[in-house]
Amino acid sequence: MLEGGLNRDSPPVAVHLGGCHMAGKRWKGAPRPAGTGRRHEACGPCRPDAELGHLDG
């Protein structure tokens, strides 16, 4: 899931796994590869970066 910014035209601000309670109200579904392109902040509690295999170190 991609969490949207405060404005309708804002780029997404964070990536979440489906069902994450931290996503808030401004989210939309995205295909799995969407989280691998542009760098978005990964949600700390649900760790979508770990699910996608993009861990630093």
N, C-alpha and C positions, 0 to 999 in steps of 0.2 A: 504494500500500500504506500502511496505517496501522500505525505501530509502537505497540504497547500499553505501558502503564506496568507497574510492578513487580507490582501487585496485579491480580487478575482484574477488579475493579470500577473500576479507574482509567481515566480517559479516555485516549485516544491521546495520545502525546507528540510524535510527529513524522510527517511525510508523506514518502514515498519513491516514486520511480518503480519500476515492476515490475522485478524482477531486481537491484535495488540491493544490493550486498554489505554495506552499513552497516545494513540493517534489523534484523539480529539474529534471534533466535528467536521473539520475541513480536510477530508481525505478522499482519495479516489483509488480505485483498483488500477493496477498496472500489470502488464505482462512481466514475467520473471526477468527477462533481459533488461528491462527498464532500469533496474537498480544497479546495473553494471556499467552504464555509460558515464554520464555526467556525475561528478562527485557531489553527493548529498550527505548530510549528516546522518549517521546511523543511530537509531534508537538504542540507548544503553540497555534498558530492561529486556527487549526482545531480540537483540543482536542479529539483525538481518545480514550483516556482513559475514558472520560465521556461517549462516545457512547458505549464502551464495559462494562461500569459499574465498572471501577477500579479507583475510586477516593480515595485519602488518606484523612482521617479525617472524 
